[in-house]
Each structure stands twice: as C-alpha cells, then as structure tokens.
Amino acid sequence: MERNNVSNEICEKRIIPMGKRLFVALIGLIFVLTGLGFSAHGAELSDFERISPFSAKSLWLLRQARSIIETYQVDADSKPAKEDDLVQGAIKGMVESWKDPYTRYVSPVQLKEEEIEMEGQYGGLGMYIGDRDGRILVISPIEDTPADRAGLKPMDQIVKVGDETALGWDSSEVVKRLRGKPDTSVTVWIRREGEEELMKFDLTREIIKIKSVRYEMLSDDIGYLRLTQFKQNTDSEAEDALRDIIKQGAKSLVLDLRNNGGGLLNVCVNIASLFLDGGLVVGTKGRSEHTNEEYNADKTLYLTDMPMAVLINEGSASASEIVAGALYDRKRAVTVGKKSFGKGSVQTLFRLTDGSGVYVTIARYHTPSGKIIDHIGLSPDIEVEGQMEREHVKDAQLQRAISELKKQMTKTARAR
C-alpha cells in the first residue's frame, strides 16, 4: 500500500510544469522563512496567541492547505469556495475531533430547522436518529408518520439515502438529506439485524405534526398514558390526561414510553413529578461544578400513588429513560419491555455570533440510585420480546404490563 502512495506522489510531481516548480519552491521558502519569523518574534505574537484558537504554526498549516487548493484544484477558479463555508467546515471538523456524536456543530440554517422541530411541527419522515459506533441508527419512529407507517424500527441502520451511501455521515447530515418539501419522495436503505439483504423504503415526506400525548382506559380500573416525546406543553397535556384518567376511575396505570426518543429535561422532570411526591428525579455529573445538579420532583404537581407499569424498549432514549429510571429507582413502578437505547447525556447549545451553534455534552445523567444511563441503557424488571402493536390484544409487552398491574391490585385489595 505504501508503494502505491509513493508512486502516486511521483506522478503528481511530474505533471507540474517547470515554471510552477519554481513557484512551489518559492512558496516552500516563504513557509520556512515565515516559520522562522514566528519563532524569532514570539514575544510580539503574544497578544495574537491569546485570542487565537490555534497556535501560529497550526494556523499557518491551514493557510498552506487553502493556498494549495486554491492554486491547483481543477475547479477553484470557476467555483471558488465561500469564506463562510470554509469557516463552518473547519469548525465542524474541529468539533468532530472529540469523537462525541452528541457534541456537534450546526450551521445557522440547521439551527433554525431544529428549533422548528422542537416546537412540534416540521417537514420530513418522522423519526429520531442517532450515531453509535460509527453507524447511523433509527432511535425510534414517531407514531403515525411516514417512517412509522412504512415499518421502520428502532436500531435499524441507515446505510443509504437515495443513491448515496451514508458512509462517514453524521446524524445531522442524514437529517438534512431526509428532510425536504412535503409530497416529495426519498428512498432510504436500511440494514436490520436478522435480515441478510438491505431493506429498501420508498417514503413520501410530509408535514410532521407531533401529538405527544395519547390516553385511554384499557378497562374499568386500568388507565393507559402514552408519551411519544417530551416537547413543549407535553407536561401540561400529560397532567390533563392523567386527571381525566383518574376521574374515569383508574386504580392503576400503564405509562408507555416505548419509541420515545426524548426531549426537554424540564418537561420530563415535571411529568415524573405527577407520580413522585418530591425527592430526586435525576442528577447530572460533569467536569465543572455548575454542571453537577440535582432535579427534584415538584410536590405541587403530584397527583397519584396508584400502581404503575412503565413500558420501555430499545427506542426509549434520553428523557424517557430519565422518567423510567426515576420511577424504577423510587419503587413507584415496575418496568416491562426491552433494554432502552442508552442516551443519557446533557447537551447545552452555545450560540455563535453568526447564528450557528455548538451543542456540547457537558454532563451525564444518573438515576436516583446513581446508575449511569449513557451508552448502557436501562434493563427492565421484566423483559418481554415483541414490539408495540396498534391492536392492544396483539401487544405482548402491553399485555404483560396489564397482568402485572392486576397482580398488584389484587395484592393491595387483600392487604385491605
């Protein structure tokens, strides 16, 4: 392999005309002399070095690379790169060097799109995706969206979008490719565990309107509350739903957090407060003292101590893992289903002056008992194979949760 590299390098040198050889030699001399100048006048550069993100030597490497490309790249004259694109590319590359999939740079356009998404309505396919071990995975499809209706599942690996292989892409790049105008089509190729061939999904984009709270009575005394994500107003909508469930006579509750990819921290703490009469919901631990915090349940929001079963699966991530972990550790609920995704870290958005931003992982969550969620996930009390089904009678995980609640209610009735 090394011999091929050497051979290629020799070929490149041969095609440079004699006049340009002299030019290259002069550039090389300037590089050397300038480097010496940096060393000789270090004291004069001290002010510069205090405000520079890199050493003078490193900045000069960037300058060399740009000069070479602008001089020799075949399309550099006709298609010059914009200064903003160069800077954004450099920042993106720098941020990726920390090898944390959740510490990421977002351009001004990307940031606006993500803010629209958190408000609960956007154009696309309707699924949460994330990076893990160099793969782009579906964390969870959002209920009643193109991704959900087509049959995409948690842990599906996105291999291609259209005709382009997603090799080397990060999750933000995949999101960008998947989104588009409503009623336009996109093809997604998936690798799924247990399937030998890649699976092809032809999807039509649409405006995604997210309904984050659904509820019903499963029987005269068992209520069902499903949360699809933790967005703005999910906590108040969940409170209203729970009050109605109690009013209808529920004596126990199934809280369904399957395929819930997460959302806002304050919202999930408020939802946990509906079932916890004070006490710790989640803690965070980071490098700096201000990132080490504890979030306690708000006693004014507490509504019920009825027996609970919480449904989780491999699509339950982040905020949903916080709620499930708190209810499990505080012995408020039995957890049923499959091991959760394991996204238990805190990201803070730092806005830059051009409208772009950097999401930085500043801490990791821990449950009230001190368990770390990140890259580990939560294992349920009762593991049940299967997946969420639209027909409740076919949903093995839900049926097991109902069975556990009936046992608890029988036990409680005997104790009385």
C-alpha positions as CSV (number, residue, x, y, z in Angstrom):
1,M,0.0,0.0,0.0
2,E,2.9,2.3,0.8
3,R,4.5,1.7,-2.6
4,N,1.3,2.8,-4.3
5,N,1.2,6.0,-2.3
6,V,4.8,6.8,-3.3
7,S,4.1,6.1,-6.9
8,N,1.1,8.4,-6.9
9,E,3.2,11.2,-5.3
10,I,5.9,10.9,-8.0
11,C,3.3,11.1,-10.8
12,E,1.8,14.2,-9.3
13,K,5.2,15.9,-9.3
14,R,5.9,15.0,-12.9
15,I,2.8,16.8,-14.2
16,I,3.8,20.2,-12.7
17,P,5.3,22.4,-15.4
18,M,8.8,23.7,-14.9
19,G,7.5,27.3,-14.2
20,K,5.3,26.1,-11.5
21,R,8.1,24.1,-9.9
22,L,9.9,27.4,-9.3
23,F,6.6,28.8,-7.8
24,V,6.3,25.8,-5.5
25,A,9.9,26.2,-4.4
26,L,9.4,29.9,-3.6
27,I,6.2,29.0,-1.6
28,G,8.2,26.4,0.3
29,L,10.9,29.0,1.1
30,I,8.3,31.5,2.3
31,F,6.9,28.8,4.5
32,V,10.3,28.2,6.1
33,L,11.2,31.8,6.5
34,T,7.8,32.7,7.9
35,G,8.0,29.8,10.3
36,L,11.4,31.2,11.5
37,G,9.8,34.6,11.8
38,F,7.2,33.2,14.1
39,S,9.9,31.8,16.3
40,A,12.0,34.9,16.3
41,H,9.2,37.3,17.2
42,G,7.3,35.1,19.7
43,A,7.0,38.0,22.1
44,E,5.4,40.2,19.5
45,L,2.8,37.5,18.8
46,S,1.7,37.0,22.4
47,D,-1.4,39.2,22.1
48,F,-2.4,37.3,18.9
49,E,-1.8,34.0,20.5
50,R,-4.1,34.9,23.4
51,I,-7.1,35.4,21.1
52,S,-6.2,32.7,18.6
53,P,-7.9,29.3,18.8
54,F,-4.7,27.7,17.5
55,S,-1.0,28.3,17.6
56,A,0.5,30.4,14.9
57,K,2.1,27.2,13.4
58,S,-1.3,25.5,13.2
59,L,-2.9,28.5,11.6
60,W,-0.1,28.5,9.0
61,L,-0.9,24.9,8.2
62,L,-4.5,25.9,7.5
63,R,-3.2,28.7,5.3
64,Q,-0.9,26.4,3.4
65,A,-3.8,23.9,2.7
66,R,-6.1,26.7,1.5
67,S,-3.4,28.2,-0.8
68,I,-2.6,24.8,-2.3
69,I,-6.2,24.0,-3.1
70,E,-6.9,27.5,-4.5
71,T,-3.8,27.2,-6.7
72,Y,-4.2,23.7,-8.0
73,Q,-7.7,22.4,-7.6
74,V,-9.2,22.0,-11.0
75,D,-12.4,24.0,-10.3
76,A,-11.1,26.5,-7.9
77,D,-11.2,29.4,-10.3
78,S,-14.7,28.7,-11.7
79,K,-16.2,27.5,-8.4
80,P,-14.4,29.3,-5.5
81,A,-15.4,28.3,-2.0
82,K,-17.2,30.8,0.1
83,E,-15.4,32.1,3.2
84,D,-18.4,31.1,5.4
85,D,-18.3,27.6,4.0
86,L,-14.6,27.3,4.7
87,V,-15.0,28.5,8.3
88,Q,-18.0,26.3,9.0
89,G,-16.3,23.3,7.6
90,A,-13.2,24.0,9.8
91,I,-15.4,24.3,12.9
92,K,-17.3,21.2,12.1
93,G,-14.1,19.2,11.6
94,M,-12.7,20.5,14.8
95,V,-15.8,19.6,16.8
96,E,-15.9,16.1,15.4
97,S,-12.3,15.5,16.6
98,W,-13.6,15.0,20.1
99,K,-15.4,11.9,18.8
100,D,-18.6,12.5,20.7
101,P,-21.7,12.0,18.5
102,Y,-23.7,14.4,20.6
103,T,-21.2,17.3,20.6
104,R,-21.8,18.8,17.2
105,Y,-21.7,22.0,15.2
106,V,-24.9,23.2,13.5
107,S,-25.0,25.9,10.8
108,P,-27.4,28.8,11.1
109,V,-29.9,27.0,8.7
110,Q,-29.7,23.7,10.6
111,L,-30.2,25.5,13.9
112,K,-33.4,27.2,12.7
113,E,-34.7,23.8,11.5
114,E,-34.0,22.1,14.8
115,E,-35.8,24.9,16.7
116,I,-38.8,24.4,14.5
117,E,-38.8,20.7,15.2
118,M,-38.8,21.3,19.0
119,E,-41.9,23.4,18.6
120,G,-43.6,20.2,17.3
121,Q,-44.2,20.7,13.6
122,Y,-41.7,20.2,10.7
123,G,-41.4,18.6,7.3
124,G,-39.8,15.2,6.9
125,L,-40.3,11.5,7.6
126,G,-40.9,11.4,11.4
127,M,-38.1,9.5,13.2
128,Y,-35.4,10.2,15.7
129,I,-31.9,9.1,14.6
130,G,-28.5,9.0,16.3
131,D,-24.9,8.0,16.0
132,R,-23.5,4.9,17.6
133,D,-20.2,3.1,17.0
134,G,-19.8,4.9,13.6
135,R,-23.3,3.9,12.5
136,I,-26.4,6.0,11.9
137,L,-29.3,4.3,13.7
138,V,-33.0,4.9,13.9
139,I,-33.7,5.5,17.6
140,S,-37.4,5.5,17.1
141,P,-40.0,6.3,14.5
142,I,-42.7,8.8,15.6
143,E,-46.1,7.4,15.8
144,D,-48.4,7.8,12.7
145,T,-45.7,9.4,10.5
146,P,-44.3,8.1,7.1
147,A,-41.4,6.3,8.9
148,D,-43.8,4.6,11.3
149,R,-46.3,3.6,8.7
150,A,-43.6,2.2,6.4
151,G,-42.4,-0.1,9.2
152,L,-39.0,1.4,10.2
153,K,-37.9,0.1,13.6
154,P,-35.6,1.1,16.4
155,M,-31.9,0.1,15.8
156,D,-32.4,0.0,12.0
157,Q,-29.1,1.2,10.5
158,I,-29.4,3.8,7.7
159,V,-27.0,2.7,5.0
160,K,-28.0,4.8,2.0
161,V,-30.2,7.8,1.3
162,G,-31.3,7.8,-2.3
163,D,-28.3,6.7,-4.4
164,E,-25.7,8.0,-1.9
165,T,-24.0,5.8,0.7
166,A,-24.2,7.3,4.2
167,L,-20.6,6.3,4.9
168,G,-18.9,8.9,7.0
169,W,-22.0,11.0,7.5
170,D,-23.1,12.1,10.9
171,S,-26.7,12.2,12.1
172,S,-27.2,15.9,11.3
173,E,-26.1,15.2,7.7
174,V,-28.6,12.3,7.4
175,V,-31.4,14.5,8.9
176,K,-30.6,17.1,6.3
177,R,-30.9,14.6,3.4
178,L,-34.1,13.1,4.8
179,R,-36.0,16.4,5.1
180,G,-37.5,18.2,2.2
181,K,-40.7,19.7,0.8
182,P,-43.9,17.9,1.6
183,D,-45.1,15.4,-1.0
184,T,-41.6,14.8,-2.3
185,S,-40.1,11.3,-2.2
186,V,-36.9,9.8,-0.8
187,T,-35.6,6.3,-0.7
188,V,-33.9,5.0,2.5
189,W,-31.9,1.8,2.6
190,I,-31.8,0.0,5.9
191,R,-29.7,-2.8,7.4
192,R,-31.7,-4.6,10.0
193,E,-30.5,-7.3,12.4
194,G,-31.6,-10.7,11.3
195,E,-32.1,-9.7,7.7
196,E,-29.5,-10.8,5.1
197,E,-30.3,-8.2,2.5
198,L,-30.6,-4.4,2.7
199,M,-34.2,-3.2,3.1
200,K,-35.5,-0.5,0.7
201,F,-38.1,2.0,1.9
202,D,-39.7,4.5,-0.5
203,L,-41.1,7.3,1.6
204,T,-43.0,10.4,0.9
205,R,-42.2,13.4,3.1
206,E,-45.0,15.3,4.8
207,I,-45.5,18.0,7.5
208,I,-44.9,16.2,10.7
209,K,-47.5,17.2,13.3
210,I,-46.5,15.6,16.6
211,K,-49.1,14.6,19.1
212,S,-47.1,13.8,22.1
213,V,-49.8,12.6,24.5
214,R,-52.4,9.8,23.9
215,Y,-54.5,8.2,26.6
216,E,-57.5,5.8,27.1
217,M,-59.0,3.4,29.6
218,L,-57.9,-0.2,29.0
219,S,-60.5,-1.5,31.4
220,D,-62.7,-0.1,34.2
221,D,-59.8,0.3,36.5
222,I,-56.6,0.4,34.3
223,G,-55.6,3.6,32.5
224,Y,-53.2,3.9,29.7
225,L,-51.0,7.0,29.1
226,R,-48.6,7.1,26.1
227,L,-46.0,9.8,25.6
228,T,-44.3,9.9,22.2
229,Q,-41.8,12.6,23.2
230,F,-41.1,15.4,25.7
231,K,-41.7,18.6,23.8
232,Q,-43.1,22.0,24.9
233,N,-46.5,21.5,26.6
234,T,-46.2,17.7,26.9
235,D,-46.1,18.1,30.7
236,S,-49.3,20.1,30.9
237,E,-51.1,17.8,28.3
238,A,-50.0,14.8,30.3
239,E,-51.3,16.3,33.5
240,D,-54.7,17.0,31.9
241,A,-54.8,13.4,30.6
242,L,-53.9,11.9,33.9
243,R,-56.6,13.9,35.7
244,D,-59.1,12.6,33.2
245,I,-57.9,9.0,33.7
246,I,-58.3,9.3,37.5
247,K,-61.7,10.9,37.0
248,Q,-62.8,7.9,34.9
249,G,-62.0,5.6,37.9
250,A,-58.5,4.2,37.1
251,K,-56.9,2.4,40.0
252,S,-53.6,1.6,38.2
253,L,-51.8,3.0,35.2
254,V,-49.6,1.8,32.2
255,L,-47.2,4.6,31.2
256,D,-46.0,3.8,27.7
257,L,-42.6,5.3,26.8
258,R,-41.7,2.9,24.0
259,N,-40.1,4.5,20.9
260,N,-40.0,7.8,22.8
261,G,-36.7,9.4,21.7
262,G,-36.6,12.1,24.5
263,G,-36.9,15.8,24.5
264,L,-36.8,18.6,27.1
265,L,-35.3,17.9,30.6
266,N,-37.6,20.3,32.5
267,V,-40.7,18.7,30.8
268,C,-39.7,15.1,31.8
269,V,-39.0,16.2,35.4
270,N,-42.5,17.8,35.6
271,I,-44.0,14.6,34.3
272,A,-42.1,12.5,36.8
273,S,-43.5,14.9,39.5
274,L,-47.0,13.7,38.7
275,F,-46.1,10.4,40.2
276,L,-43.5,11.3,42.8
277,D,-44.2,13.2,46.0
278,G,-41.0,15.2,46.0
279,G,-37.4,13.7,46.0
280,L,-34.8,13.2,43.4
281,V,-35.8,12.6,39.8
282,V,-32.3,12.8,38.1
283,G,-28.9,14.1,38.7
284,T,-26.2,15.3,36.3
285,K,-22.4,15.0,36.7
286,G,-19.9,16.9,34.6
287,R,-16.4,18.5,34.7
288,S,-17.4,21.9,36.1
289,E,-19.2,22.4,39.3
290,H,-22.2,24.2,37.7
291,T,-23.0,21.0,35.7
292,N,-23.4,18.9,38.8
293,E,-27.0,19.4,39.6
294,E,-29.9,17.5,41.1
295,Y,-33.5,17.8,39.8
296,N,-36.2,17.1,42.3
297,A,-39.9,16.4,41.8
298,D,-42.2,19.3,42.2
299,K,-44.6,18.5,45.1
300,T,-47.2,20.9,43.8
301,L,-47.6,18.7,40.6
302,Y,-48.0,15.4,42.5
303,L,-51.3,13.7,41.6
304,T,-51.4,9.9,42.3
305,D,-49.7,7.0,44.1
306,M,-51.6,4.3,42.1
307,P,-49.7,1.2,41.0
308,M,-47.8,1.7,37.7
309,A,-46.1,-0.2,35.0
310,V,-43.8,1.6,32.6
311,L,-43.2,0.2,29.1
312,I,-39.7,0.8,27.6
313,N,-37.8,-0.6,24.6
314,E,-34.7,0.0,22.5
315,G,-36.4,3.1,21.1
316,S,-36.7,4.7,24.6
317,A,-34.0,7.3,25.0
318,S,-32.8,10.3,26.9
319,A,-35.8,12.0,28.7
320,S,-37.9,8.8,28.6
321,E,-35.0,6.9,30.3
322,I,-34.9,9.6,33.0
323,V,-38.6,9.1,33.8
324,A,-38.4,5.3,33.7
325,G,-35.2,5.3,35.8
326,A,-36.7,7.6,38.4
327,L,-39.9,5.6,38.8
328,Y,-37.9,2.4,38.9
329,D,-35.4,3.6,41.5
330,R,-38.0,5.2,43.7
331,K,-40.0,1.9,43.6
332,R,-43.0,3.6,42.0
333,A,-43.3,1.4,39.0
334,V,-42.4,-2.0,37.5
335,T,-40.7,-1.7,34.2
336,V,-41.6,-4.0,31.3
337,G,-40.3,-4.5,27.8
338,K,-36.7,-4.4,26.5
339,K,-33.5,-2.6,27.3
340,S,-33.6,1.1,26.5
341,F,-31.3,2.9,24.0
342,G,-28.8,4.4,26.4
343,K,-28.6,8.1,25.6
344,G,-28.1,9.6,29.0
345,S,-26.0,12.8,28.5
346,V,-26.7,16.5,28.7
347,Q,-26.2,18.8,25.8
348,T,-26.1,22.6,26.0
349,L,-26.4,24.8,23.0
350,F,-23.8,27.5,22.8
351,R,-24.8,30.1,20.1
352,L,-22.1,31.6,18.0
353,T,-22.2,35.2,16.6
354,D,-23.1,34.2,13.0
355,G,-26.3,32.4,14.1
356,S,-24.8,29.0,14.2
357,G,-24.2,27.0,17.3
358,V,-22.4,24.2,19.1
359,Y,-24.2,21.6,21.1
360,V,-21.8,20.4,23.7
361,T,-22.1,17.3,26.0
362,I,-21.5,18.9,29.4
363,A,-22.6,16.1,31.8
364,R,-24.1,12.7,32.1
365,Y,-27.4,11.8,33.8
366,H,-27.6,9.4,36.7
367,T,-30.7,7.9,38.2
368,P,-31.7,8.5,41.9
369,S,-29.7,5.4,42.9
370,G,-26.6,6.6,41.0
371,K,-26.9,4.4,37.8
372,I,-25.4,5.9,34.7
373,I,-27.6,5.6,31.6
374,D,-25.3,6.8,28.8
375,H,-24.2,4.0,26.4
376,I,-25.7,1.5,28.9
377,G,-29.4,1.9,29.0
378,L,-32.0,0.6,31.4
379,S,-32.8,-3.0,31.8
380,P,-36.5,-3.6,32.6
381,D,-37.7,-5.6,35.6
382,I,-39.5,-7.9,33.3
383,E,-38.0,-8.5,29.8
384,V,-40.6,-9.2,27.1
385,E,-39.8,-9.7,23.5
386,G,-42.0,-8.1,20.9
387,Q,-42.9,-4.6,19.7
388,M,-45.6,-2.1,20.0
389,E,-48.8,-3.1,18.2
390,R,-51.7,-1.0,17.2
391,E,-54.1,-3.7,18.4
392,H,-53.6,-3.9,22.2
393,V,-54.5,-7.6,22.3
394,K,-51.6,-8.4,20.0
395,D,-49.1,-6.3,22.1
396,A,-47.3,-8.9,24.2
397,Q,-45.4,-6.2,26.2
398,L,-48.6,-4.2,27.0
399,Q,-50.4,-7.4,28.0
400,R,-47.7,-8.4,30.4
401,A,-47.8,-4.9,31.9
402,I,-51.6,-5.2,32.4
403,S,-51.0,-8.7,34.0
404,E,-48.5,-7.2,36.5
405,L,-50.9,-4.4,37.4
406,K,-53.7,-6.9,38.1
407,K,-51.4,-8.8,40.4
408,Q,-50.6,-5.6,42.3
409,M,-54.2,-4.5,42.6
410,T,-55.2,-8.0,43.9
411,K,-52.4,-7.9,46.4
412,T,-53.4,-4.4,47.6
413,A,-57.1,-5.5,47.9
414,R,-56.1,-8.5,50.0
415,A,-54.0,-6.3,52.3
416,R,-57.0,-4.1,53.0
